Amino acid sequence: MTQRIKNYIKQTTFLDPQEIDAATNGDTIDTHIEAQRAFDTIVLMASTGEFGTDVGSVKFKVEESDSSDMSSATVATGGTETSVDEESTEVFEVQRSKRYIRVVATPVAVGSPSGTPGEDAVVVSVNGLLTNWAKDIPLL
């Protein structure tokens, strides 16, 4: 493989922009590139939009697993559950130890949910970069 910086960085969407009103799993991302190579560091930007009147914050966490179905998922190092305010972005820097990762977003209600459409919801999205920052990148 040609030694180019683009071989050491991959941009991906972990959770497409969408309105959520309950815990929502993002896409499961395979961190392996090929047989002997994998991305080690993942930088994610978790963003929220305007909150419905019954939403106080959104909790994001990053999980990892050795299984693509995310069975036995655990919180990844650097992916500890964090509350994000309205119209804000939180950056996670995750050091993965397992092959697959995903983001989980959970709106946190204030008071009792009203049941009125939109009042219990928030728009969220998560994008990120998979990298090998800890490794020397040969530039030839």
FINU-593740 format. One record per atom (N, C-alpha, C): atom name; residue number from 1; x, z, y. Coordinates in nm, 3 decimals. Example, Ala and Ser with C-alpha at 12.3 -4.5 7.8 and 13.67 -1.06 7.14 Angstrom:
BEGIN
REC  atome  num     east       up    north
REC      N    1    1.319    0.780   -0.569
REC     CA    1    1.230    0.780   -0.450
REC      C    1    1.320    0.780   -0.330
REC      N    2    1.285    0.708   -0.225
REC     CA    2    1.367    0.714   -0.106
REC      C    2    1.290    0.787    0.003
***
This chain:
BEGIN
REC  atome  num     east       up    north
REC      N    1    0.084    0.000   -0.117
REC     CA    1    0.000    0.000    0.000
REC      C    1    0.088    0.000    0.124
REC      N    2    0.054   -0.080    0.220
REC     CA    2    0.127   -0.085    0.344
REC      C    2    0.119    0.050    0.414
REC      N    3    0.228    0.097    0.469
REC     CA    3    0.234    0.226    0.537
REC      C    3    0.182    0.210    0.679
REC      N    4    0.052    0.229    0.695
REC     CA    4   -0.010    0.216    0.826
REC      C    4   -0.093    0.341    0.852
REC      N    5   -0.100    0.381    0.978
REC     CA    5   -0.171    0.504    1.012
REC      C    5   -0.317    0.498    0.968
REC      N    6   -0.380    0.381    0.969
REC     CA    6   -0.520    0.371    0.929
REC      C    6   -0.542    0.411    0.782
REC      N    7   -0.435    0.411    0.702
REC     CA    7   -0.447    0.453    0.562
REC      C    7   -0.453    0.605    0.548
REC      N    8   -0.434    0.679    0.656
REC     CA    8   -0.430    0.824    0.653
REC      C    8   -0.544    0.889    0.731
REC      N    9   -0.636    0.809    0.782
REC     CA    9   -0.749    0.859    0.860
REC      C    9   -0.874    0.781    0.822
REC      N   10   -0.985    0.853    0.805
REC     CA   10   -1.112    0.787    0.777
REC      C   10   -1.222    0.856    0.856
REC      N   11   -1.298    0.779    0.934
REC     CA   11   -1.412    0.833    1.008
REC      C   11   -1.535    0.819    0.920
REC      N   12   -1.620    0.922    0.919
REC     CA   12   -1.742    0.913    0.840
REC      C   12   -1.852    0.999    0.903
REC      N   13   -1.976    0.970    0.863
REC     CA   13   -2.092    1.048    0.905
REC      C   13   -2.129    1.142    0.792
REC      N   14   -2.135    1.269    0.822
REC     CA   14   -2.171    1.370    0.722
REC      C   14   -2.321    1.397    0.722
REC      N   15   -2.383    1.385    0.839
REC     CA   15   -2.528    1.407    0.853
REC      C   15   -2.576    1.314    0.963
REC      N   16   -2.654    1.211    0.923
REC     CA   16   -2.707    1.117    1.021
REC      C   16   -2.794    1.190    1.123
REC      N   17   -2.798    1.141    1.248
REC     CA   17   -2.886    1.204    1.347
REC      C   17   -3.029    1.206    1.294
REC      N   18   -3.088    1.324    1.292
REC     CA   18   -3.225    1.339    1.241
REC      C   18   -3.285    1.469    1.289
REC      N   19   -3.418    1.471    1.291
REC     CA   19   -3.490    1.594    1.324
REC      C   19   -3.508    1.675    1.197
REC      N   20   -3.471    1.804    1.203
REC     CA   20   -3.486    1.891    1.087
REC      C   20   -3.568    2.014    1.126
REC      N   21   -3.639    2.069    1.028
REC     CA   21   -3.713    2.193    1.051
REC      C   21   -3.692    2.293    0.937
REC      N   22   -3.594    2.263    0.850
REC     CA   22   -3.558    2.350    0.738
REC      C   22   -3.413    2.320    0.702
REC      N   23   -3.355    2.402    0.612
REC     CA   23   -3.218    2.379    0.568
REC      C   23   -3.206    2.236    0.515
REC      N   24   -3.104    2.165    0.561
REC     CA   24   -3.086    2.024    0.526
REC      C   24   -2.942    1.999    0.486
REC      N   25   -2.924    1.940    0.368
REC     CA   25   -2.790    1.903    0.320
REC      C   25   -2.751    1.767    0.373
REC      N   26   -2.628    1.757    0.420
REC     CA   26   -2.574    1.627    0.460
REC      C   26   -2.529    1.550    0.337
REC      N   27   -2.473    1.432    0.361
REC     CA   27   -2.422    1.349    0.253
REC      C   27   -2.305    1.417    0.183
REC      N   28   -2.293    1.395    0.054
REC     CA   28   -2.177    1.443   -0.022
REC      C   28   -2.066    1.342   -0.004
REC      N   29   -1.951    1.387    0.044
REC     CA   29   -1.837    1.300    0.074
REC      C   29   -1.727    1.322   -0.028
REC      N   30   -1.680    1.212   -0.087
REC     CA   30   -1.569    1.215   -0.182
REC      C   30   -1.440    1.207   -0.101
REC      N   31   -1.354    1.308   -0.113
REC     CA   31   -1.230    1.311   -0.035
REC      C   31   -1.115    1.237   -0.103
REC      N   32   -1.137    1.188   -0.224
REC     CA   32   -1.031    1.115   -0.294
REC      C   32   -1.030    0.969   -0.250
REC      N   33   -0.910    0.918   -0.229
REC     CA   33   -0.892    0.780   -0.188
REC      C   33   -0.867    0.693   -0.310
REC      N   34   -0.780    0.739   -0.394
REC     CA   34   -0.744    0.670   -0.518
REC      C   34   -0.686    0.775   -0.612
REC      N   35   -0.638    0.732   -0.726
REC     CA   35   -0.597    0.824   -0.833
REC      C   35   -0.512    0.943   -0.787
REC      N   36   -0.409    0.921   -0.710
REC     CA   36   -0.317    1.028   -0.674
REC      C   36   -0.322    1.067   -0.526
REC      N   37   -0.421    1.017   -0.452
REC     CA   37   -0.426    1.049   -0.309
REC      C   37   -0.563    1.099   -0.269
REC      N   38   -0.563    1.196   -0.180
REC     CA   38   -0.688    1.249   -0.127
REC      C   38   -0.666    1.298    0.015
REC      N   39   -0.773    1.300    0.094
REC     CA   39   -0.766    1.358    0.227
REC      C   39   -0.767    1.510    0.213
REC      N   40   -0.681    1.578    0.289
REC     CA   40   -0.669    1.723    0.278
REC      C   40   -0.739    1.799    0.389
REC      N   41   -0.742    1.742    0.509
REC     CA   41   -0.799    1.809    0.625
REC      C   41   -0.918    1.729    0.674
REC      N   42   -1.025    1.799    0.705
REC     CA   42   -1.145    1.735    0.757
REC      C   42   -1.180    1.800    0.889
REC      N   43   -1.195    1.720    0.993
REC     CA   43   -1.237    1.770    1.124
REC      C   43   -1.378    1.719    1.146
REC      N   44   -1.472    1.812    1.165
REC     CA   44   -1.613    1.775    1.182
REC      C   44   -1.665    1.819    1.318
REC      N   45   -1.751    1.738    1.377
REC     CA   45   -1.818    1.770    1.501
REC      C   45   -1.967    1.780    1.472
REC      N   46   -2.021    1.903    1.473
REC     CA   46   -2.162    1.928    1.446
REC      C   46   -2.234    1.942    1.580
REC      N   47   -2.335    1.858    1.603
REC     CA   47   -2.403    1.856    1.732
REC      C   47   -2.552    1.882    1.718
REC      N   48   -2.607    1.949    1.821
REC     CA   48   -2.750    1.974    1.826
REC      C   48   -2.808    1.909    1.951
REC      N   49   -2.936    1.879    1.944
REC     CA   49   -3.009    1.828    2.059
REC      C   49   -3.095    1.938    2.118
REC      N   50   -3.201    1.897    2.185
REC     CA   50   -3.294    1.992    2.244
REC      C   50   -3.372    2.063    2.134
REC      N   51   -3.386    2.193    2.146
REC     CA   51   -3.457    2.273    2.046
REC      C   51   -3.608    2.270    2.070
REC      N   52   -3.683    2.274    1.959
REC     CA   52   -3.825    2.300    1.968
REC      C   52   -3.843    2.443    2.017
REC      N   53   -3.961    2.477    2.067
REC     CA   53   -3.982    2.610    2.128
REC      C   53   -3.962    2.724    2.030
REC      N   54   -3.972    2.698    1.898
REC     CA   54   -3.957    2.804    1.798
REC      C   54   -3.816    2.811    1.738
REC      N   55   -3.721    2.732    1.791
REC     CA   55   -3.585    2.730    1.737
REC      C   55   -3.492    2.804    1.833
REC      N   56   -3.412    2.898    1.777
REC     CA   56   -3.319    2.974    1.861
REC      C   56   -3.176    2.925    1.852
REC      N   57   -3.139    2.869    1.735
REC     CA   57   -3.004    2.815    1.715
REC      C   57   -3.007    2.735    1.585
REC      N   58   -2.896    2.671    1.554
REC     CA   58   -2.881    2.601    1.426
REC      C   58   -2.753    2.652    1.363
REC      N   59   -2.761    2.691    1.236
REC     CA   59   -2.642    2.733    1.162
REC      C   59   -2.589    2.614    1.083
REC      N   60   -2.459    2.589    1.099
REC     CA   60   -2.391    2.484    1.022
REC      C   60   -2.286    2.551    0.934
REC      N   61   -2.267    2.499    0.814
REC     CA   61   -2.156    2.541    0.729
REC      C   61   -2.109    2.419    0.651
REC      N   62   -1.985    2.426    0.601
REC     CA   62   -1.927    2.318    0.523
REC      C   62   -1.902    2.371    0.382
REC      N   63   -1.958    2.302    0.283
REC     CA   63   -1.942    2.342    0.144
REC      C   63   -1.854    2.243    0.070
REC      N   64   -1.793    2.290   -0.039
REC     CA   64   -1.711    2.203   -0.123
REC      C   64   -1.741    2.232   -0.270
REC      N   65   -1.714    2.131   -0.354
REC     CA   65   -1.739    2.146   -0.498
REC      C   65   -1.652    2.045   -0.572
REC      N   66   -1.626    2.072   -0.698
REC     CA   66   -1.557    1.975   -0.783
REC      C   66   -1.655    1.877   -0.847
REC      N   67   -1.783    1.898   -0.823
REC     CA   67   -1.886    1.813   -0.881
REC      C   67   -1.959    1.735   -0.772
REC      N   68   -1.985    1.608   -0.795
REC     CA   68   -2.051    1.526   -0.693
REC      C   68   -2.195    1.569   -0.666
REC      N   69   -2.257    1.643   -0.758
REC     CA   69   -2.392    1.694   -0.734
REC      C   69   -2.389    1.828   -0.659
REC      N   70   -2.270    1.872   -0.622
REC     CA   70   -2.246    1.994   -0.545
REC      C   70   -2.292    2.120   -0.617
REC      N   71   -2.299    2.113   -0.749
REC     CA   71   -2.328    2.235   -0.824
REC      C   71   -2.210    2.329   -0.807
REC      N   72   -2.236    2.455   -0.804
REC     CA   72   -2.134    2.558   -0.783
REC      C   72   -2.060    2.540   -0.651
REC      N   73   -2.130    2.491   -0.550
REC     CA   73   -2.068    2.472   -0.418
REC      C   73   -2.032    2.607   -0.357
REC      N   74   -1.917    2.609   -0.289
REC     CA   74   -1.872    2.728   -0.216
REC      C   74   -1.839    2.685   -0.073
REC      N   75   -1.832    2.782    0.016
REC     CA   75   -1.797    2.752    0.155
REC      C   75   -1.649    2.715    0.161
REC      N   76   -1.618    2.603    0.222
REC     CA   76   -1.480    2.556    0.234
REC      C   76   -1.403    2.639    0.336
REC      N   77   -1.272    2.647    0.320
REC     CA   77   -1.186    2.717    0.416
REC      C   77   -1.199    2.649    0.552
REC      N   78   -1.243    2.724    0.651
REC     CA   78   -1.265    2.670    0.785
REC      C   78   -1.409    2.624    0.806
REC      N   79   -1.492    2.632    0.702
REC     CA   79   -1.630    2.584    0.711
REC      C   79   -1.733    2.695    0.714
REC      N   80   -1.690    2.816    0.754
REC     CA   80   -1.779    2.932    0.757
REC      C   80   -1.901    2.905    0.845
REC      N   81   -2.017    2.954    0.800
REC     CA   81   -2.142    2.933    0.873
REC      C   81   -2.128    2.980    1.018
REC      N   82   -2.165    2.891    1.110
REC     CA   82   -2.151    2.915    1.253
REC      C   82   -2.279    2.875    1.324
REC      N   83   -2.328    2.958    1.416
REC     CA   83   -2.447    2.925    1.495
REC      C   83   -2.409    2.838    1.613
REC      N   84   -2.488    2.735    1.636
REC     CA   84   -2.464    2.642    1.746
REC      C   84   -2.586    2.643    1.838
REC      N   85   -2.560    2.655    1.967
REC     CA   85   -2.667    2.660    2.066
REC      C   85   -2.727    2.522    2.092
REC      N   86   -2.833    2.523    2.171
REC     CA   86   -2.903    2.400    2.209
REC      C   86   -2.810    2.305    2.284
REC      N   87   -2.819    2.176    2.249
REC     CA   87   -2.742    2.070    2.312
REC      C   87   -2.593    2.104    2.320
REC      N   88   -2.539    2.146    2.207
REC     CA   88   -2.398    2.187    2.198
REC      C   88   -2.331    2.121    2.078
REC      N   89   -2.198    2.132    2.075
REC     CA   89   -2.119    2.080    1.964
REC      C   89   -2.020    2.186    1.919
REC      N   90   -2.008    2.201    1.789
REC     CA   90   -1.910    2.292    1.729
REC      C   90   -1.814    2.208    1.647
REC      N   91   -1.685    2.237    1.657
REC     CA   91   -1.584    2.163    1.581
REC      C   91   -1.534    2.252    1.467
REC      N   92   -1.533    2.197    1.347
REC     CA   92   -1.480    2.266    1.229
REC      C   92   -1.354    2.194    1.185
REC      N   93   -1.250    2.268    1.151
REC     CA   93   -1.132    2.210    1.087
REC      C   93   -1.123    2.271    0.948
REC      N   94   -1.151    2.190    0.848
REC     CA   94   -1.163    2.236    0.710
REC      C   94   -1.042    2.193    0.629
REC      N   95   -0.986    2.288    0.556
REC     CA   95   -0.880    2.258    0.459
REC      C   95   -0.949    2.259    0.322
REC      N   96   -0.970    2.144    0.265
REC     CA   96   -1.046    2.139    0.141
REC      C   96   -0.957    2.173    0.021
REC      N   97   -1.019    2.232   -0.080
REC     CA   97   -0.948    2.260   -0.205
REC      C   97   -1.018    2.197   -0.324
REC      N   98   -1.136    2.138   -0.297
REC     CA   98   -1.212    2.071   -0.402
REC      C   98   -1.241    1.928   -0.359
REC      N   99   -1.284    1.847   -0.452
REC     CA   99   -1.296    1.703   -0.427
REC      C   99   -1.408    1.664   -0.331
REC      N  100   -1.524    1.727   -0.342
REC     CA  100   -1.642    1.684   -0.265
REC      C  100   -1.676    1.786   -0.158
REC      N  101   -1.722    1.736   -0.043
REC     CA  101   -1.766    1.826    0.065
REC      C  101   -1.898    1.776    0.122
REC      N  102   -1.970    1.869    0.185
REC     CA  102   -2.094    1.835    0.256
REC      C  102   -2.119    1.940    0.363
REC      N  103   -2.205    1.907    0.456
REC     CA  103   -2.246    1.998    0.561
REC      C  103   -2.390    2.041    0.532
REC      N  104   -2.420    2.168    0.563
REC     CA  104   -2.557    2.218    0.554
REC      C  104   -2.596    2.266    0.693
REC      N  105   -2.711    2.217    0.744
REC     CA  105   -2.762    2.257    0.875
REC      C  105   -2.894    2.330    0.855
REC      N  106   -2.909    2.448    0.920
REC     CA  106   -3.029    2.528    0.905
REC      C  106   -3.077    2.576    1.042
REC      N  107   -3.195    2.532    1.087
REC     CA  107   -3.248    2.585    1.213
REC      C  107   -3.287    2.732    1.196
REC      N  108   -3.262    2.811    1.298
REC     CA  108   -3.296    2.953    1.295
REC      C  108   -3.414    2.974    1.389
REC      N  109   -3.524    3.023    1.333
REC     CA  109   -3.646    3.042    1.411
REC      C  109   -3.638    3.166    1.498
REC      N  110   -3.706    3.161    1.611
REC     CA  110   -3.727    3.279    1.694
REC      C  110   -3.874    3.315    1.680
REC      N  111   -3.901    3.431    1.627
REC     CA  111   -4.039    3.471    1.602
REC      C  111   -4.096    3.398    1.483
REC      N  112   -4.226    3.393    1.476
REC     CA  112   -4.295    3.326    1.364
REC      C  112   -4.311    3.178    1.394
REC      N  113   -4.283    3.092    1.296
REC     CA  113   -4.304    2.949    1.318
REC      C  113   -4.449    2.920    1.355
REC      N  114   -4.468    2.832    1.452
REC     CA  114   -4.602    2.802    1.500
REC      C  114   -4.676    2.706    1.409
REC      N  115   -4.602    2.623    1.336
REC     CA  115   -4.666    2.521    1.255
REC      C  115   -4.701    2.397    1.335
REC      N  116   -4.683    2.402    1.467
REC     CA  116   -4.710    2.285    1.550
REC      C  116   -4.595    2.186    1.534
REC      N  117   -4.626    2.060    1.502
REC     CA  117   -4.518    1.961    1.483
REC      C  117   -4.421    1.958    1.602
REC      N  118   -4.292    1.960    1.571
REC     CA  118   -4.188    1.951    1.672
REC      C  118   -4.141    2.084    1.728
REC      N  119   -4.227    2.187    1.723
REC     CA  119   -4.189    2.317    1.780
REC      C  119   -4.090    2.392    1.691
REC      N  120   -4.086    2.358    1.563
REC     CA  120   -3.995    2.425    1.469
REC      C  120   -3.875    2.336    1.436
REC      N  121   -3.853    2.231    1.513
REC     CA  121   -3.753    2.130    1.477
REC      C  121   -3.645    2.114    1.583
REC      N  122   -3.536    2.049    1.539
REC     CA  122   -3.424    2.019    1.628
REC      C  122   -3.355    1.893    1.574
REC      N  123   -3.299    1.813    1.662
REC     CA  123   -3.221    1.697    1.620
REC      C  123   -3.076    1.741    1.603
REC      N  124   -3.018    1.706    1.488
REC     CA  124   -2.879    1.741    1.459
REC      C  124   -2.806    1.617    1.410
REC      N  125   -2.674    1.622    1.419
REC     CA  125   -2.589    1.518    1.359
REC      C  125   -2.450    1.576    1.337
REC      N  126   -2.379    1.523    1.237
REC     CA  126   -2.243    1.567    1.210
REC      C  126   -2.157    1.445    1.176
REC      N  127   -2.052    1.427    1.252
REC     CA  127   -1.954    1.321    1.228
REC      C  127   -1.819    1.385    1.208
REC      N  128   -1.728    1.311    1.147
REC     CA  128   -1.598    1.370    1.127
REC      C  128   -1.489    1.273    1.088
REC      N  129   -1.369    1.327    1.081
REC     CA  129   -1.251    1.253    1.039
REC      C  129   -1.191    1.320    0.917
REC      N  130   -1.160    1.241    0.817
REC     CA  130   -1.084    1.288    0.702
REC      C  130   -0.941    1.246    0.728
REC      N  131   -0.848    1.341    0.714
REC     CA  131   -0.709    1.312    0.751
REC      C  131   -0.611    1.375    0.653
REC      N  132   -0.487    1.344    0.675
REC     CA  132   -0.376    1.409    0.606
REC      C  132   -0.278    1.457    0.712
REC      N  133   -0.326    1.537    0.807
REC     CA  133   -0.241    1.584    0.917
REC      C  133   -0.120    1.660    0.866
REC      N  134   -0.136    1.732    0.757
REC     CA  134   -0.026    1.816    0.708
REC      C  134    0.085    1.737    0.642
REC      N  135    0.064    1.608    0.621
REC     CA  135    0.165    1.526    0.557
REC      C  135    0.233    1.436    0.659
REC      N  136    0.357    1.405    0.637
REC     CA  136    0.427    1.310    0.723
REC      C  136    0.362    1.173    0.707
REC      N  137    0.338    1.108    0.818
REC     CA  137    0.282    0.974    0.815
REC      C  137    0.394    0.877    0.847
REC      N  138    0.438    0.802    0.748
REC     CA  138    0.548    0.710    0.774
REC      C  138    0.504    0.591    0.859
REC      N  139    0.571    0.569    0.966
REC     CA  139    0.540    0.455    1.053
REC      C  139    0.657    0.357    1.042
REC      N  140    0.633    0.249    0.972
REC     CA  140    0.738    0.150    0.949
REC      C  140    0.713    0.025    1.028
***
